[in-house]
Each structure stands twice: as structure tokens, then as C-alpha cells.
Amino acid sequence: MPKLNCGVNNCAHNAESCCCLSNVKVDGSSNTDQSSGTCCNSFAEGGANNCTGTPEANSEINCEAMNCAHNEGCRCCADSIQVAGNGACNCGDTECSSFCKK
């Protein structure tokens, strides 16, 4: 399972730039060819009340970005990924910066 580095500081699941969720969903249209066509569907705006849980060392990432080289059977197989979108108001303001077109 990949290590998820989270750059979305205002996400409720972010703790120490890591995600507290053990299972994350990354959305992306089947024909996307760049990271801006993806988003973290697990994003929840948290403001100053970020996750008080323990950051997960690795998260299972369900991925709908079928054109990503890391996608194997709708699961991310990268060693680590970076989710970007600091200051996001909704999941559409986030993206998987590790997207790599097949």
C-alpha cells in the first residue's frame, strides 16, 4: 500500500502531512491525462480541526484514474503518492500530483 503524503493542510483527515484514513478514494475520469483531472474524493474540509488520530503509514488507495500508470485494477500500486490542494473547499480542489499517464 502506498504512503499518502497529503499537502491539503485544511483536510480533516490530515495529520502531520499524512492521511489518517486507512482507505482513500482518488477519482479521475477514464480519459484524464494529467493530475488536474484527478481529485481526492475522501477530502473533508476541516479548517483548524485536523485529524487528531494517528497518521497511517500506508493507505489503501482506490483509484478511478484508469489512465494512470500506477493504477492496477482500480488500486494504486505506487510506493508513495502526493495529494495537493492546500486551501481546498471541496474535493474538486484537490488532485493526485503523482498521476503518471500510461
N, C-alpha and C positions, 0 to 999 in steps of 0.2 A: 504494500500500500504506500502511496506517495506521501511525502511530507508536504503539508499545505502551509506555505508562507503567506500570511494574509497582510496586505497593505491597506486594508479597509479599516482604519482605526476606529471608525464610529459604528462598526458592526457589533451587535450584541453578543456574537459568538467569538469575538476576537479577544485573546488574552496573550499579551507579550508577543504580538505579531504572529501568533499561531491560532488555529481554529480549535474551539472546544468541542466541536461536533465530531463524532466518530464516522459519520456518514454525511457526505456533502453532494449536492447535485449541481452540475455545471450544465447549463443549457446552451444550445447553439443550433442554428438552422442547419439542415443537412447539406446545404451548399455553401456555408460560410468558408471563406478562405483566409480569414485574418482574425486576430484575437478580439477585435472590436465587435465581431459577430457572435461573441460568447458572453455569458454572464453567470454569476454565482446565484443560483436560484435559492440557495439556503440563507442568503443575506437577510438580516433583520436589523433595522435601524435601532441603535442602542444609545446614541449620544454618549454621555459620560458614564453610563451604567453598563460598561462592558462586562463580559463574562467573568464570573467570579470562580468558575470551575477550573479544572486543570487542563492546560492545553494538551491536545492529543499529539503524540509524537508522529503518528501517521494516521491518515484518514482514508476511508474507502470513498472513492470519488466516482459517482455515477455520472457519465458524460454523454451528452446528446450531440456533441460536435463530431459528426461522423467523418469529416474530412481531416481530423487531427491525427497526426502520426502516432500519438500516444494512446489513441482510443482503440481498445481491443474488446469487442463485444459489449460496448457501452460502459466500459470500465477504463479508468485512466491507469496506464501502466508506467508512467514516468516515475523516476526516482523522487522528484520533488516538483511542485508547481508553485507559481506565484499568482495570487489573485490581487488585482489592482482596482482602485476606485475610491480612494480616500475622500471622504465627504459625501459619499453616495446617499441619495434619498430613497432609492429603490434598487432592486436587483439589476435593472437595466442600466444602472450607472456603474456597474462592476464589470470586470472581464477577466478571463483566464489569460494572463500575459504569457503563459507557457505554451499557448496554442502553436502548433507547428504543422503547416499544411503537408499532407501526404504527397 
